[in-house]
């Protein structure tokens, strides 16, 4: 497969701001505005708000076609050089029937978002367009107390360079939340936890490379049941799966069954490796039974157990910094990754 690499941005470029999932900017405009200001001040990009960007959650829920139309128009407009989602949600799959494959294929450009935006990333992967998994206006750009330097560096590489290059584990991370209803939290930093570094499982000094495919595990799980927007399984030969879990905090049993489903479908034989992010292990002060550390280790054990039960000795890297924790690596969905199992390095090409 030959994926199209959208053109990198330049300072001053116009960037479409869209809400293809939920309407959080309508509910918390002060958070949204902080993210937009950072896009201007830190990255020197010109945000162009498309009609759905600030619509209410009710409107967006009732008008999936309007959300899709913003995506279509953003790709079709030659003055728009990239598209950034305001945030995720839970029903983006409903916009996919209304997306214009011909328009999008003819006008490849950067799309940035994560979580429920896994739907759009899957759609773009099927069109063989590389997209940027990670980074949203309401979360990473609007981060309370200032954007994290690790995330700024990663977003810069994803938006302005032709290749992200070698990535490093963060020194600390957070999955804590600050109440958006309290405007004082705009300037407050969240608590951070030390990173324990990447965990290399099943590597045996292997070095591999391949195209990336994946996203939010819960959304991918939904697509395994729908089977409408997944690629032909043959196209996943020799790819590298990347997965992360959301604030839904799925149980270790859920995660085990997801990996088992990949085994039952024969997909575990196709992936050359799996990249797994730190799971989000708390949400709005709600902790999983047993606490954060137990939740994280149980998820990792569930993946290891499922791979063992299906006799899949796939190399796995745990504790990566992408998805629903911060700071973030931006994952080039559809792009190439080279992993050196001897030097323990990861490079996005």
Secondary structure, 3 states (H helix, E strand, C coil): CCCECCCCCCCCCEEEEECCCCCHHHHCHHHHHHHHHHHHHCCCCEEEECHHHHCCHHHHHHCHHHHHHHHHHHHHCCCEEEEEECCCCCCHHHHHHHCCHHHHHHCCCEEEECHHHHHHHHHHHHCCECEEECCCHHHHHCCCCCCCHHHHHHHHHHHHCCCCEEECCCCEEECCCCCCCCHHHHHCCCCCEECCCCEEECCCCCEEEEEEEEEEHHHHHHHHHHCCCCCCHHHHCCEEEEEECCCCCCCHHHHHHHHHHHHHCCHHHCEEEEEEECCCCEECCEECCCCHHHHHHHHHHHHHHHHHHCCCCCEEEEEECCCCCECCCCEEECCEEEEECCCCEEEEC
